[in-house]
Amino acid sequence: MQRDALKDPATDRDAECARVLLGQVDRKLVKQTVMTSVYGVTYIGARDQIRKRLKERGCIADEVALFSASCYAARTTLTALSEMFNAARSIMTWLGDCAKIIASENHPVRWTTPLGLPVVQPYRKFARQLVRTSLQVLALRQETDKVMVKRQKSAFPPNFVHSLDGSHMMMTALACKEAGLSFAGVHDSYWTHAANVEKMNHILREKFVELYSAPILENLLESFETSFPELTFPPLPDRGDFELNEVLNSPYFFN
């Protein structure tokens, strides 16, 4: 944005938006977009998220200017995320491609979590059935045997990530119980008594390393190939070189 702000608005349409947003870009503005990027947030979703934050601040009164600034900020944020987290994007793309292949054959995407919980995406097309009575005509929606290919594809990456988050939470809860700690949690928010927070922090990091030390994507691909031997799936994304054990000593990994 700083580079775009130096350009001439007469020749670069992004220059004016960049100048308006200088001083407005902070953690709160882009946090929701960054957090939901791993769940497959779309450009339109990112635009609406950022527009809502800007409108709350009241820094841009004109609605047209607000919309333009939101579009520019969303586009810039998603581009930066793609550059910074290219490997994560590759995984999301791979998950979506696999889901599309399965759904295109009219199968719902199904998988088993690391803890053994079977999951099936329920997204199917609906048909309308009219019921005529003496007073009125009622339209009832009924599920058909046809799956929604686009929905199966777009929903699989976030649903799969959520299932891994749930596995991590359950593993942490069980370990806390074994250690004699009270535990409560909602999604990625974990609670225990104040005196035991440090112990829980250590446990949840250990369980995260344990969970992701397993060949999760390899196991997923194997399950797809076993369930659908007639289908051909794309190769796995390249594995990065991040040292997973560094999580154990990261103070801000889970804070």
C-alpha positions as a LaTeX table, in Angstrom:
\begin{tabular}{lrrr}
\hline
Residue & $x$ (\AA) & $y$ (\AA) & $z$ (\AA) \\
\hline
Met1 & 0.00 & 0.00 & 0.00 \\
Gln2 & 2.85 & 2.37 & 0.77 \\
Arg3 & 4.26 & 1.77 & $-2.72$ \\
Asp4 & 0.86 & 2.27 & $-4.35$ \\
Ala5 & 0.29 & 5.48 & $-2.38$ \\
Leu6 & 3.33 & 7.03 & $-4.07$ \\
Lys7 & 1.87 & 6.50 & $-7.54$ \\
Asp8 & $-0.14$ & 9.03 & $-9.53$ \\
Pro9 & $-3.92$ & 8.61 & $-9.03$ \\
Ala10 & $-4.44$ & 9.83 & $-12.60$ \\
Thr11 & $-2.66$ & 6.80 & $-14.01$ \\
Asp12 & $-3.13$ & 4.23 & $-11.23$ \\
Arg13 & $-6.59$ & 3.64 & $-9.81$ \\
Asp14 & $-5.20$ & 1.97 & $-6.68$ \\
Ala15 & $-3.18$ & 5.03 & $-5.65$ \\
Glu16 & $-6.14$ & 6.93 & $-4.20$ \\
Cys17 & $-7.37$ & 3.91 & $-2.22$ \\
Ala18 & $-3.89$ & 3.31 & $-0.87$ \\
Arg19 & $-3.62$ & 6.92 & 0.30 \\
Val20 & $-6.99$ & 6.72 & 2.03 \\
Leu21 & $-5.99$ & 3.53 & 3.84 \\
Leu22 & $-2.55$ & 4.65 & 5.02 \\
Gly23 & $-2.68$ & 4.72 & 8.79 \\
Gln24 & $-5.79$ & 2.50 & 8.84 \\
Val25 & $-4.13$ & $-0.86$ & 8.25 \\
Asp26 & $-3.59$ & $-2.57$ & 11.57 \\
Arg27 & $-4.09$ & $-5.97$ & 13.14 \\
Lys28 & $-7.82$ & $-5.50$ & 13.70 \\
Leu29 & $-8.49$ & $-4.52$ & 10.09 \\
Val30 & $-7.07$ & $-7.67$ & 8.53 \\
Lys31 & $-7.24$ & $-10.18$ & 11.40 \\
Gln32 & $-10.55$ & $-11.78$ & 10.39 \\
Thr33 & $-9.46$ & $-12.13$ & 6.78 \\
Val34 & $-6.11$ & $-13.64$ & 7.77 \\
Met35 & $-7.73$ & $-16.06$ & 10.21 \\
Thr36 & $-10.42$ & $-17.19$ & 7.76 \\
Ser37 & $-7.99$ & $-17.53$ & 4.86 \\
Val38 & $-7.16$ & $-21.05$ & 6.06 \\
Tyr39 & $-10.88$ & $-21.84$ & 5.84 \\
Gly40 & $-11.04$ & $-20.76$ & 2.21 \\
Val41 & $-12.37$ & $-17.21$ & 2.54 \\
Thr42 & $-13.27$ & $-15.78$ & $-0.88$ \\
Tyr43 & $-12.42$ & $-12.34$ & $-2.24$ \\
Ile44 & $-16.02$ & $-11.22$ & $-1.68$ \\
Gly45 & $-15.93$ & $-12.50$ & 1.90 \\
Ala46 & $-12.63$ & $-10.71$ & 2.58 \\
Arg47 & $-14.00$ & $-7.50$ & 1.04 \\
Asp48 & $-17.09$ & $-7.58$ & 3.24 \\
Gln49 & $-15.03$ & $-8.31$ & 6.36 \\
Ile50 & $-12.70$ & $-5.36$ & 5.76 \\
Arg51 & $-15.58$ & $-3.08$ & 4.73 \\
Lys52 & $-17.31$ & $-3.81$ & 8.04 \\
Arg53 & $-14.18$ & $-2.91$ & 10.01 \\
Leu54 & $-13.70$ & 0.33 & 8.07 \\
Lys55 & $-17.35$ & 1.29 & 8.49 \\
Glu56 & $-17.10$ & 0.75 & 12.26 \\
Arg57 & $-14.29$ & 3.31 & 12.37 \\
Gly58 & $-16.17$ & 5.88 & 10.34 \\
Cys59 & $-12.97$ & 6.91 & 8.60 \\
Ile60 & $-14.53$ & 6.87 & 5.11 \\
Ala61 & $-17.92$ & 8.55 & 4.92 \\
Asp62 & $-18.62$ & 8.15 & 1.21 \\
Glu63 & $-20.10$ & 4.72 & 0.42 \\
Val64 & $-18.53$ & 4.51 & $-3.04$ \\
Ala65 & $-15.10$ & 5.36 & $-1.65$ \\
Leu66 & $-15.64$ & 2.88 & 1.19 \\
Phe67 & $-16.48$ & 0.10 & $-1.27$ \\
Ser68 & $-13.47$ & 0.89 & $-3.48$ \\
Ala69 & $-11.12$ & 0.96 & $-0.48$ \\
Ser70 & $-12.52$ & $-2.35$ & 0.78 \\
Cys71 & $-12.03$ & $-3.98$ & $-2.62$ \\
Tyr72 & $-8.45$ & $-2.73$ & $-2.80$ \\
Ala73 & $-7.62$ & $-3.74$ & 0.77 \\
Ala74 & $-9.10$ & $-7.22$ & 0.31 \\
Arg75 & $-7.22$ & $-7.76$ & $-2.94$ \\
Thr76 & $-3.95$ & $-6.56$ & $-1.39$ \\
Thr77 & $-4.39$ & $-8.69$ & 1.73 \\
Leu78 & $-5.15$ & $-11.89$ & $-0.18$ \\
Thr79 & $-2.20$ & $-11.28$ & $-2.51$ \\
Ala80 & 0.11 & $-10.81$ & 0.48 \\
Leu81 & $-1.21$ & $-14.00$ & 2.07 \\
Ser82 & $-0.58$ & $-15.95$ & $-1.12$ \\
Glu83 & 2.99 & $-14.70$ & $-1.22$ \\
Met84 & 3.71 & $-15.25$ & 2.48 \\
Phe85 & 1.87 & $-18.57$ & 2.90 \\
Asn86 & 2.25 & $-20.17$ & $-0.49$ \\
Ala87 & 2.54 & $-23.70$ & 0.94 \\
Ala88 & $-0.70$ & $-23.33$ & 2.91 \\
Arg89 & $-2.47$ & $-22.12$ & $-0.22$ \\
Ser90 & $-1.18$ & $-25.13$ & $-2.11$ \\
Ile91 & $-2.69$ & $-27.46$ & 0.48 \\
Met92 & $-6.04$ & $-25.65$ & 0.37 \\
Thr93 & $-6.07$ & $-25.88$ & $-3.42$ \\
Trp94 & $-5.21$ & $-29.58$ & $-3.29$ \\
Leu95 & $-8.03$ & $-30.29$ & $-0.84$ \\
Gly96 & $-10.51$ & $-28.43$ & $-3.04$ \\
Asp97 & $-9.34$ & $-30.22$ & $-6.19$ \\
Cys98 & $-9.76$ & $-33.63$ & $-4.53$ \\
Ala99 & $-13.24$ & $-32.71$ & $-3.34$ \\
Lys100 & $-14.24$ & $-31.57$ & $-6.83$ \\
Ile101 & $-13.06$ & $-34.86$ & $-8.36$ \\
Ile102 & $-15.11$ & $-36.85$ & $-5.85$ \\
Ala103 & $-18.22$ & $-34.67$ & $-6.05$ \\
Ser104 & $-18.14$ & $-34.61$ & $-9.87$ \\
Glu105 & $-18.87$ & $-38.34$ & $-9.70$ \\
Asn106 & $-21.89$ & $-37.57$ & $-7.50$ \\
His107 & $-20.25$ & $-38.76$ & $-4.28$ \\
Pro108 & $-20.19$ & $-36.70$ & $-1.07$ \\
Val109 & $-16.73$ & $-36.06$ & 0.32 \\
Arg110 & $-16.03$ & $-38.24$ & 3.34 \\
Trp111 & $-13.00$ & $-38.74$ & 5.55 \\
Thr112 & $-11.98$ & $-40.02$ & 8.98 \\
Thr113 & $-10.35$ & $-37.71$ & 11.52 \\
Pro114 & $-7.07$ & $-38.69$ & 13.23 \\
Leu115 & $-9.14$ & $-39.78$ & 16.22 \\
Gly116 & $-11.26$ & $-42.13$ & 14.11 \\
Leu117 & $-14.42$ & $-40.02$ & 13.74 \\
Pro118 & $-16.05$ & $-40.54$ & 10.31 \\
Val119 & $-17.25$ & $-37.35$ & 8.61 \\
Val120 & $-19.53$ & $-36.96$ & 5.58 \\
Gln121 & $-20.38$ & $-33.64$ & 3.95 \\
Pro122 & $-24.17$ & $-33.49$ & 3.60 \\
Tyr123 & $-24.45$ & $-30.93$ & 0.80 \\
Arg124 & $-26.96$ & $-32.11$ & $-1.79$ \\
Lys125 & $-29.17$ & $-30.36$ & $-4.30$ \\
Phe126 & $-32.78$ & $-29.65$ & $-3.40$ \\
Ala127 & $-35.91$ & $-30.20$ & $-5.44$ \\
Arg128 & $-39.21$ & $-28.40$ & $-4.93$ \\
Gln129 & $-42.40$ & $-30.36$ & $-4.51$ \\
Leu130 & $-45.75$ & $-28.58$ & $-4.65$ \\
Val131 & $-48.52$ & $-29.72$ & $-2.32$ \\
Arg132 & $-51.94$ & $-28.39$ & $-3.29$ \\
Thr133 & $-54.63$ & $-28.06$ & $-0.64$ \\
Ser134 & $-58.09$ & $-26.58$ & $-0.77$ \\
Leu135 & $-56.72$ & $-23.35$ & 0.77 \\
Gln136 & $-53.26$ & $-22.89$ & $-0.71$ \\
Val137 & $-50.27$ & $-24.37$ & $-2.47$ \\
Leu138 & $-47.28$ & $-25.30$ & $-0.32$ \\
Ala139 & $-43.76$ & $-25.61$ & $-1.71$ \\
Leu140 & $-41.65$ & $-28.19$ & 0.11 \\
Arg141 & $-37.91$ & $-28.56$ & $-0.32$ \\
Gln142 & $-36.55$ & $-32.08$ & $-0.47$ \\
Glu143 & $-33.00$ & $-33.33$ & $-0.77$ \\
Thr144 & $-32.19$ & $-35.15$ & $-4.00$ \\
Asp145 & $-29.56$ & $-37.78$ & $-4.78$ \\
Lys146 & $-27.44$ & $-35.18$ & $-6.57$ \\
Val147 & $-24.56$ & $-33.64$ & $-4.61$ \\
Met148 & $-23.72$ & $-29.93$ & $-4.86$ \\
Val149 & $-20.31$ & $-30.03$ & $-6.54$ \\
Lys150 & $-19.35$ & $-26.41$ & $-5.86$ \\
Arg151 & $-20.45$ & $-26.58$ & $-2.23$ \\
Gln152 & $-18.66$ & $-29.90$ & $-1.68$ \\
Lys153 & $-15.48$ & $-28.35$ & $-3.08$ \\
Ser154 & $-15.61$ & $-25.00$ & $-1.27$ \\
Ala155 & $-16.64$ & $-26.50$ & 2.07 \\
Phe156 & $-14.12$ & $-29.33$ & 2.24 \\
Pro157 & $-10.94$ & $-27.34$ & 3.08 \\
Pro158 & $-12.51$ & $-25.48$ & 6.04 \\
Asn159 & $-14.41$ & $-28.55$ & 7.23 \\
Phe160 & $-11.26$ & $-30.67$ & 7.11 \\
Val161 & $-9.28$ & $-28.05$ & 9.04 \\
His162 & $-12.08$ & $-27.80$ & 11.60 \\
Ser163 & $-11.99$ & $-31.57$ & 12.07 \\
Leu164 & $-8.25$ & $-31.33$ & 12.79 \\
Asp165 & $-8.87$ & $-28.48$ & 15.25 \\
Gly166 & $-11.48$ & $-30.64$ & 16.97 \\
Ser167 & $-9.05$ & $-33.56$ & 17.14 \\
His168 & $-6.42$ & $-31.34$ & 18.74 \\
Met169 & $-8.91$ & $-30.06$ & 21.30 \\
Met170 & $-10.04$ & $-33.58$ & 22.18 \\
Met171 & $-6.47$ & $-34.81$ & 22.52 \\
Thr172 & $-5.70$ & $-31.86$ & 24.81 \\
Ala173 & $-8.82$ & $-32.48$ & 26.90 \\
Leu174 & $-7.95$ & $-36.16$ & 27.39 \\
Ala175 & $-4.35$ & $-35.33$ & 28.33 \\
Cys176 & $-5.54$ & $-32.70$ & 30.81 \\
Lys177 & $-7.86$ & $-35.24$ & 32.40 \\
Glu178 & $-4.98$ & $-37.71$ & 32.75 \\
Ala179 & $-2.89$ & $-34.94$ & 34.36 \\
Gly180 & $-5.68$ & $-34.07$ & 36.80 \\
Leu181 & $-6.47$ & $-30.68$ & 35.23 \\
Ser182 & $-9.91$ & $-29.19$ & 34.75 \\
Phe183 & $-10.53$ & $-28.39$ & 31.08 \\
Ala184 & $-13.12$ & $-26.52$ & 29.03 \\
Gly185 & $-12.90$ & $-25.33$ & 25.47 \\
Val186 & $-14.70$ & $-23.89$ & 22.47 \\
His187 & $-13.01$ & $-24.45$ & 19.10 \\
Asp188 & $-9.57$ & $-22.86$ & 19.64 \\
Ser189 & $-10.19$ & $-21.30$ & 23.06 \\
Tyr190 & $-9.01$ & $-23.52$ & 25.92 \\
Trp191 & $-9.62$ & $-22.88$ & 29.60 \\
Thr192 & $-8.42$ & $-24.25$ & 32.89 \\
His193 & $-7.86$ & $-22.87$ & 36.40 \\
Ala194 & $-5.35$ & $-20.01$ & 36.54 \\
Ala195 & $-2.86$ & $-22.04$ & 38.56 \\
Asn196 & $-2.75$ & $-24.70$ & 35.83 \\
Val197 & $-2.51$ & $-22.51$ & 32.72 \\
Glu198 & 1.22 & $-23.10$ & 32.27 \\
Lys199 & 0.77 & $-26.86$ & 32.54 \\
Met200 & $-2.10$ & $-26.78$ & 30.02 \\
Asn201 & 0.00 & $-24.65$ & 27.65 \\
His202 & 2.67 & $-27.32$ & 27.69 \\
Ile203 & 0.14 & $-30.12$ & 27.14 \\
Leu204 & $-1.62$ & $-28.49$ & 24.20 \\
Arg205 & 1.72 & $-27.87$ & 22.45 \\
Glu206 & 2.76 & $-31.47$ & 22.96 \\
Lys207 & $-0.54$ & $-32.71$ & 21.54 \\
Phe208 & $-0.28$ & $-30.37$ & 18.56 \\
Val209 & 3.15 & $-31.78$ & 17.70 \\
Glu210 & 1.85 & $-35.32$ & 18.19 \\
Leu211 & $-1.15$ & $-34.70$ & 15.94 \\
Tyr212 & 0.72 & $-33.10$ & 13.05 \\
Ser213 & 3.68 & $-35.47$ & 13.22 \\
Ala214 & 1.34 & $-38.02$ & 11.65 \\
Pro215 & 1.15 & $-38.17$ & 7.81 \\
Ile216 & $-2.27$ & $-36.51$ & 7.73 \\
Leu217 & $-2.44$ & $-35.63$ & 4.04 \\
Glu218 & $-0.85$ & $-38.91$ & 3.01 \\
Asn219 & $-3.46$ & $-40.81$ & 5.01 \\
Leu220 & $-6.23$ & $-38.70$ & 3.48 \\
Leu221 & $-5.05$ & $-39.38$ & $-0.06$ \\
Glu222 & $-4.76$ & $-43.09$ & 0.68 \\
Ser223 & $-8.34$ & $-43.15$ & 2.00 \\
Phe224 & $-9.59$ & $-41.36$ & $-1.14$ \\
Glu225 & $-7.75$ & $-43.77$ & $-3.42$ \\
Thr226 & $-9.12$ & $-46.75$ & $-1.46$ \\
Ser227 & $-12.71$ & $-45.47$ & $-1.50$ \\
Phe228 & $-12.60$ & $-44.35$ & $-5.15$ \\
Pro229 & $-10.10$ & $-46.59$ & $-6.98$ \\
Glu230 & $-11.54$ & $-45.56$ & $-10.34$ \\
Leu231 & $-10.64$ & $-41.88$ & $-9.78$ \\
Thr232 & $-7.29$ & $-40.17$ & $-10.25$ \\
Phe233 & $-6.25$ & $-37.58$ & $-7.67$ \\
Pro234 & $-3.57$ & $-34.90$ & $-7.99$ \\
Pro235 & $-0.21$ & $-35.49$ & $-6.28$ \\
Leu236 & 0.32 & $-34.19$ & $-2.76$ \\
Pro237 & 1.71 & $-30.67$ & $-2.36$ \\
Asp238 & 5.41 & $-30.43$ & $-1.56$ \\
Arg239 & 6.18 & $-30.75$ & 2.13 \\
Gly240 & 7.89 & $-27.75$ & 3.74 \\
Asp241 & 10.91 & $-27.72$ & 6.01 \\
Phe242 & 9.32 & $-26.28$ & 9.16 \\
Glu243 & 10.63 & $-27.94$ & 12.31 \\
Leu244 & 7.44 & $-28.92$ & 14.11 \\
Asn245 & 9.12 & $-29.27$ & 17.52 \\
Glu246 & 9.75 & $-25.52$ & 17.55 \\
Val247 & 6.09 & $-25.20$ & 18.54 \\
Leu248 & 7.01 & $-26.55$ & 21.98 \\
Asn249 & 9.03 & $-23.43$ & 22.75 \\
Ser250 & 6.92 & $-20.86$ & 20.94 \\
Pro251 & 5.33 & $-18.46$ & 23.48 \\
Tyr252 & 2.81 & $-17.02$ & 20.99 \\
Phe253 & 1.83 & $-20.22$ & 19.19 \\
Phe254 & $-1.15$ & $-20.46$ & 21.54 \\
Asn255 & $-1.64$ & $-17.48$ & 23.80 \\
\hline
\end{tabular}
